[in-house]
Amino acid sequence: MPENETIVVIGAGVIGLTTALRLQQSLPKNSHKSILLVARDWPTTTSLNYASPWAGAHYRPVPGKTAQSLREETQAQATYTYFKSACQDAASGIAKVEGVEHLENPPDEYRDQTAIETYYDHLDGFRYLRKEEMPEGVVWGVRYETFVVNSPVYLAYLLRKFILLGGRTREYTLAGPREAFYLADGESGNVRTVVNCSGVGFGDEKSFIIRGQTCLVRNPTTTTLTRQNADGTWSFSIPRPLDGGTIIGGTKGPNDWDPNPSLAVRETLLANAKKWFPFTEESGGEFDVVRDIVGRRPAREGGMRIEVEHVDVGVGGGSGKAGKAGKGKRIVHGYGAAGRGYELSWGVAGDVVRLVLEGEEAGREKAKL
Ligand SMILES: Cc1cc2nc3c(=O)[nH]c(=O)nc-3n(C[C@H](O)[C@H](O)[C@H](O)COP(=O)(O)OP(=O)(O)OC[C@H]3O[C@@H](n4cnc5c(N)ncnc54)[C@H](O)[C@@H]3O)c2cc1C
């Protein structure tokens, strides 16, 4: 009779929840493995150090030439395909909308036709805007079908699905990922694999935060528009499905730990957006502000850490649940999504789950010897 085993997933942000769900869907029915999701913050809570509820969030390609941007593109395209089917269920908080981009001074990668094909061709309805369709000052413009996410609704949706499929949860603040090897309870067996989707990781020197400030307004819109201004700054508007208003953004401040929204930043964001936002007649050309939003994107130099770390875990004097001799343990890392956690989420979860399952397979082979 195979022993029961618990796989612990750390983190209930969009990366941890998606990974837990994909893992749950990928485990064979007779695997004797269950999943425990452990996190300090949950979709019902708000904390500056919990990025996911604060996101816009929309899906927008980010062309580039680095290995990181090509890897992210594969993850993004997997997510685009997933969003296409997930949005059929309105309860997901995902909706299909028109995406429009207006650039006044496009960086080199936007002028490279091969890069544009690599990053934009998968988008339904993609085409360049004609000159007469672009506002004054804009020299590069495209439109395509894309997706917007009401982030708090979507997080709750993922969590609900995970629980309904038998997933277990525990609110717990970990001092480090190794502590997670001790969190299995009773019948659920030992922990051999911990999946680290903690956003910024635990003391990783490459990790840093990118502060973002946006403004949630009541004014409705049906399109997500991204505009690069002549000074190189970016503005965007993102409709939140299910009448959640519109997010007007946004700033990017690496290592900026200021928790307070700046009124001056709000005024700049809204003034920039006012130039192109499609106000309804009754708004009188003004924004109806609900609140300012400040969030910290969990970034990492070189991009996400998605890899396996083999660890020995000391058994200690407690329950000893970390398992016999504490050997053969693995931490599968999946953190550091920066400003693209939603749009990469399904692809990232796929990559992390592959690493978890490969290890499970190897463990089984070893056990047979
Ligand atoms: C203003 C703003 C706009 C954004 N817009 C977009 C957008 O349009 N599109 C897009 O794709 N992304 C967007 N993002 C980025 C997106 O929000 C992040 O990439 C994403 O939320 C990261 O998710 P995560 O699960 O990795 O981390 P988080 O959401 O931060 O979750 C981390 C989880 O780990 C847990 N955890 C951490 N440490 C511990 C510990 N010690 N013990 C126990 N649990 C722990 C936390 O409690 C939490 O549950 C935006 C972000 C901001 C701030």
The ligand as a MOL file (V3000), in Angstrom:
LIG
                    3D

  0  0  0     0  0            999 V3000
M  V30 BEGIN CTAB
M  V30 COUNTS 53 58 0 0 0
M  V30 BEGIN ATOM
M  V30 1 C -0.6010 48.1670 -9.4630 0
M  V30 2 C -0.3600 46.8170 -10.0610 0
M  V30 3 C -0.8510 46.5070 -11.3420 0
M  V30 4 C -0.6300 45.2480 -11.9070 0
M  V30 5 N -1.1650 44.9620 -13.1340 0
M  V30 6 C -0.9630 43.7330 -13.6840 0
M  V30 7 C -1.5190 43.4010 -14.9730 0
M  V30 8 O -2.1830 44.2050 -15.6240 0
M  V30 9 N -1.2870 42.1490 -15.4690 0
M  V30 10 C -0.5760 41.2290 -14.7740 0
M  V30 11 O -0.4070 40.1050 -15.2590 0
M  V30 12 N -0.0480 41.5160 -13.5470 0
M  V30 13 C -0.2000 42.7510 -13.0140 0
M  V30 14 N 0.3700 43.0540 -11.8010 0
M  V30 15 C 1.3330 42.1190 -11.2140 0
M  V30 16 C 0.6780 41.0190 -10.4260 0
M  V30 17 O -0.1430 41.5560 -9.4370 0
M  V30 18 C 1.7830 40.1460 -9.7810 0
M  V30 19 O 2.6940 39.7000 -10.7660 0
M  V30 20 C 1.1680 38.9190 -9.1150 0
M  V30 21 O 0.1450 39.3090 -8.2550 0
M  V30 22 C 2.2200 38.1240 -8.3510 0
M  V30 23 O 1.5490 37.0320 -7.7870 0
M  V30 24 P 2.2650 36.0490 -6.7690 0
M  V30 25 O 1.2970 34.9620 -6.4870 0
M  V30 26 O 3.6130 35.6830 -7.2830 0
M  V30 27 O 2.5620 36.9310 -5.4680 0
M  V30 28 P 1.5620 37.5140 -4.3510 0
M  V30 29 O 0.2640 37.8940 -4.9160 0
M  V30 30 O 2.3280 38.5820 -3.6360 0
M  V30 31 O 1.2980 36.2900 -3.3760 0
M  V30 32 C 2.3130 35.7780 -2.5490 0
M  V30 33 C 1.6870 34.7740 -1.6010 0
M  V30 34 O 2.7370 34.1900 -0.8070 0
M  V30 35 C 2.3800 34.2970 0.5660 0
M  V30 36 N 3.5580 34.4140 1.4020 0
M  V30 37 C 4.6190 35.2410 1.2230 0
M  V30 38 N 5.4860 35.0900 2.2430 0
M  V30 39 C 4.9460 34.1490 3.0900 0
M  V30 40 C 5.3640 33.5810 4.3150 0
M  V30 41 N 6.4970 33.9390 4.9040 0
M  V30 42 N 4.5660 32.6550 4.9060 0
M  V30 43 C 3.3910 32.2790 4.3140 0
M  V30 44 N 2.9570 32.8090 3.1430 0
M  V30 45 C 3.7300 33.7330 2.5410 0
M  V30 46 C 1.5320 35.5570 0.6380 0
M  V30 47 O 0.7900 35.5820 1.8370 0
M  V30 48 C 0.6850 35.4010 -0.6040 0
M  V30 49 O -0.3860 34.5370 -0.3550 0
M  V30 50 C 0.1320 44.2920 -11.2030 0
M  V30 51 C 0.5920 44.5860 -9.9090 0
M  V30 52 C 0.3620 45.8230 -9.3440 0
M  V30 53 C 0.8750 46.1070 -7.9590 0
M  V30 END ATOM
M  V30 BEGIN BOND
M  V30 1 1 1 2
M  V30 2 1 2 3
M  V30 3 2 2 52
M  V30 4 2 3 4
M  V30 5 1 4 5
M  V30 6 1 4 50
M  V30 7 2 5 6
M  V30 8 1 6 7
M  V30 9 1 6 13
M  V30 10 2 7 8
M  V30 11 1 7 9
M  V30 12 1 9 10
M  V30 13 2 10 11
M  V30 14 1 10 12
M  V30 15 2 12 13
M  V30 16 1 13 14
M  V30 17 1 14 15
M  V30 18 1 14 50
M  V30 19 1 15 16
M  V30 20 1 16 17
M  V30 21 1 16 18
M  V30 22 1 18 19
M  V30 23 1 18 20
M  V30 24 1 20 21
M  V30 25 1 20 22
M  V30 26 1 22 23
M  V30 27 1 23 24
M  V30 28 2 24 25
M  V30 29 1 24 26
M  V30 30 1 24 27
M  V30 31 1 27 28
M  V30 32 2 28 29
M  V30 33 1 28 30
M  V30 34 1 28 31
M  V30 35 1 31 32
M  V30 36 1 32 33
M  V30 37 1 33 34
M  V30 38 1 33 48
M  V30 39 1 34 35
M  V30 40 1 35 36
M  V30 41 1 35 46
M  V30 42 1 36 37
M  V30 43 1 36 45
M  V30 44 2 37 38
M  V30 45 1 38 39
M  V30 46 1 39 40
M  V30 47 2 39 45
M  V30 48 1 40 41
M  V30 49 2 40 42
M  V30 50 1 42 43
M  V30 51 2 43 44
M  V30 52 1 44 45
M  V30 53 1 46 47
M  V30 54 1 46 48
M  V30 55 1 48 49
M  V30 56 2 50 51
M  V30 57 1 51 52
M  V30 58 1 52 53
M  V30 END BOND
M  V30 END CTAB
M  END
